[in-house]
Amino acid sequence: MNIKIHFNKISPKHNDSFWYDGLIAETNNFKVVAMGDIDIRKKNSDFSCNGFKTYDEDNQKDCDLCNIDKSNDETLSKLESNSYIWENNNWFEIIDKKTGEEVGIEHGYNEAIKILKEAK
């Protein structure tokens, strides 16, 4: 079975679905798509960041959310602290291309690609 990769794994330290967006890989019958939302919010503040850009561009200088360390999966697990709230509601969906139905959900890149390889 041929798998076409549209979004290569960034590195061994970037397995979490946080790092990925959109169509990741596909076969003739199935595809893996990164889905969901990410929000990093400074506690007691209106400023939030989707992981990469601050929503309130006018006040970005007042909010260093996008400068916090998000360099790999290990640092992601440390984001929620006394100062920040991290809402990590994202995943990989394995979708049957013929029916459009979701046939599986994974949170890691490796696991999603493995399911895609095993899908018939």
C-alpha positions as CSV (number, residue, x, y, z in Angstrom):
1,M,0.0,0.0,0.0
2,N,1.4,3.4,-1.0
3,I,1.1,6.2,1.5
4,K,1.5,9.8,0.3
5,I,2.8,12.0,3.1
6,H,1.7,15.6,2.9
7,F,3.2,16.8,6.2
8,N,6.4,15.0,7.3
9,K,7.0,14.5,11.0
10,I,8.9,17.5,12.2
11,S,11.3,15.6,14.4
12,P,11.3,12.6,16.8
13,K,10.5,15.2,19.5
14,H,7.3,16.4,17.7
15,N,4.8,13.6,17.9
16,D,1.9,15.5,19.5
17,S,-0.9,16.6,17.1
18,F,-0.3,20.2,18.4
19,W,2.4,20.6,15.8
20,Y,0.3,19.7,12.7
21,D,-2.6,21.0,10.7
22,G,-4.7,19.8,7.9
23,L,-4.1,16.8,5.6
24,I,-1.1,14.8,6.9
25,A,-1.1,11.6,4.8
26,E,-3.3,9.5,2.7
27,T,-3.7,6.2,0.9
28,N,-6.2,5.4,-1.9
29,N,-8.9,4.7,0.7
30,F,-8.0,6.6,3.9
31,K,-6.5,9.9,5.0
32,V,-5.1,11.3,8.2
33,V,-6.1,14.9,9.0
34,A,-5.0,17.0,12.0
35,M,-8.1,18.5,13.6
36,G,-9.2,20.5,16.7
37,D,-8.2,23.7,18.5
38,I,-5.3,24.9,20.6
39,D,-5.4,27.8,22.9
40,I,-2.8,29.1,25.3
41,R,-4.1,31.8,27.6
42,K,-2.5,33.9,30.2
43,K,-4.6,33.5,33.4
44,N,-6.7,36.5,34.2
45,S,-6.1,38.0,30.8
46,D,-8.0,38.4,27.5
47,F,-4.8,37.6,25.6
48,S,-4.6,34.2,24.0
49,C,-2.4,32.4,21.5
50,N,-3.3,29.6,19.1
51,G,0.2,28.2,19.7
52,F,1.9,30.4,17.2
53,K,0.3,33.9,16.9
54,T,-1.3,36.1,19.5
55,Y,-5.0,36.8,18.6
56,D,-4.9,40.4,19.7
57,E,-2.2,41.8,17.4
58,D,-2.6,45.3,18.8
59,N,-1.5,44.2,22.2
60,Q,1.0,41.5,21.2
61,K,3.8,43.5,22.8
62,D,1.9,43.3,26.1
63,C,1.6,39.5,25.9
64,D,4.5,37.2,25.4
65,L,2.5,34.1,25.1
66,C,4.0,33.3,21.7
67,N,7.5,33.5,23.3
68,I,6.9,30.8,25.8
69,D,8.9,27.6,25.2
70,K,6.9,25.4,22.8
71,S,10.0,23.7,21.3
72,N,8.9,20.0,21.5
73,D,6.5,17.6,23.1
74,E,8.2,17.6,26.5
75,T,7.9,21.4,26.8
76,L,4.3,21.3,25.8
77,S,3.5,19.2,28.9
78,K,4.9,22.0,31.0
79,L,2.8,24.9,29.6
80,E,0.0,24.8,32.1
81,S,1.4,26.5,35.1
82,N,0.5,29.3,37.6
83,S,0.6,31.8,34.8
84,Y,-0.9,30.0,31.8
85,I,-3.8,27.8,30.8
86,W,-3.3,25.4,27.9
87,E,-6.4,24.1,26.2
88,N,-5.0,21.3,24.0
89,N,-8.1,20.0,22.1
90,N,-6.5,18.6,19.0
91,W,-6.1,15.1,17.4
92,F,-5.6,13.2,14.2
93,E,-8.6,11.7,12.5
94,I,-8.4,8.7,10.2
95,I,-11.1,9.2,7.6
96,D,-12.5,6.8,5.1
97,K,-12.3,8.7,1.8
98,K,-15.2,6.8,0.2
99,T,-17.7,7.5,3.0
100,G,-16.2,10.6,4.7
101,E,-16.6,8.8,8.0
102,E,-14.1,9.0,10.8
103,V,-12.8,5.5,11.5
104,G,-10.2,6.3,14.2
105,I,-8.7,9.0,16.3
106,E,-5.1,9.3,17.5
107,H,-3.2,12.0,19.4
108,G,0.3,11.1,18.1
109,Y,1.7,11.4,14.6
110,N,3.4,7.9,14.8
111,E,0.2,6.3,16.0
112,A,-1.9,7.9,13.3
113,I,0.5,6.9,10.5
114,K,0.5,3.3,11.9
115,I,-3.3,3.1,11.8
116,L,-3.2,4.5,8.2
117,K,-0.7,1.7,7.2
118,E,-2.9,-0.9,8.8
119,A,-6.3,0.4,7.4
120,K,-7.8,-1.8,4.6
